[in-house]
């Protein structure tokens, strides 16, 4: 779809808000959101805004928005999609849905049908995630919703859009408040936990010989001249400048390629359950809940309901074990490699909900050159879940690469962004898909 003459993002939000408030006066809303951190925080913001409005609503959290699901949606409700549906406009039209609202930031490549109102930052050439847009939308409804700014920041960070939080600030008066703190530091999380634990579970960046290896952690800390005090290590936010430099140098020595990556940057601390926590750790907890089938726990955590923290922490511990196990599998697995790309098929050895996380971790590790396309695959029922990431978030448009392969294959569900995308393909087309993807990756590499 061609981007055409458009209203500003603020004008669009105001216009769509008025229509939404009118439509939901006497009709129940079915809120449908994605199961990742951005989707969960979007849902948490909207749920609390709808409660304040005293609107009648129900909620569904989805791993994937599939065509058969859209065709079964009720005609007598207002359908509100969050962090979803920008790539499903043709299907929404075919399903005959009329009262549809979409708040999303993914690419729009289909015509927007009649009966669909959309707030999408991509259409306005702005970089704001679903939760950021949901926050702006709800804040326009009632300034009471400003209190949920930390959820918008959490969702942005969950979608690796830390650098775009300032864009969100430009659209929101007073985004940063007492619940949000920004500091500079080494980009290893959680920065609020003892450094030995942060390094052991560090997946972004993934540090060879350190991540998942207790002895490797102690060794690198010794190399950096960092010793425990009374048997306990300091957290990263307690480090002085000299300690920060020494640890950064020790990490860079493990893999010289890492010198090209951003090691020092902005760290956001958010107040949850009356305690400041590293937003990246909070994002990982929310993500963990959903990816282990507990979106209810993720939502409860974001709304800070009683007992939700303990529940989420337990799930997160289990999830981290899955990640370390997945990374260990990947390190030994047979891979399809070529110039500028790598394909890793996990079959049933890694959960389908985790292969995307594994791809993200690898794309943020110092093991691969910038621009390398990393593809991870795993079985999901009668389909294959495919996740693709671009190292350093630069180079080829992986969404287009996937779309080309899927289209040649005869169809499938593709979603995502320029440097992070995914799709579902049927297992009976497994070999054909891998062959097509490999061919497209090789062709694109020749073009470059």
Secondary structure, DSSP 8 states (H G I E B T S, - for coil): ----S---HHHHHHHHHHHHHHHTSSS-EEEEEESSHHHHHHHHHHHHHHHHHT--EEEEEES---HHHHHTS-TTSEEEEES--TT-HHHHHHTT--SEEEEE-S---S---TTEEEEETTTTT----HHHHHHHHHHHH-GGGGGGHHHHHHHHHHTT-GGGHHHHHHHSTT---TTEEEEEEES-S-TTSBHHHHHHT-BTTB-TTTTT-HHHHHHHHHHTT---BTTB--BGGG--HHHHHHHHHHHHHH-GGGGGS--EEEEEEEEETTEEEEHHHHHHHHHHHHHTT-HHHHHHHHTT-TTHHHHHHHHHHHHHHHHHHHHHHHHHS--EEETTEEEEE-TTSS-TTTHHHHHHHHHTSTTS-TT-EEEEEEEETTEEEEEEEEGGG-SS-HHHHHHHHHHHHT--EEEE-SSEEEEEEEGGGHHHHHHHHHHHHHHHHHH-
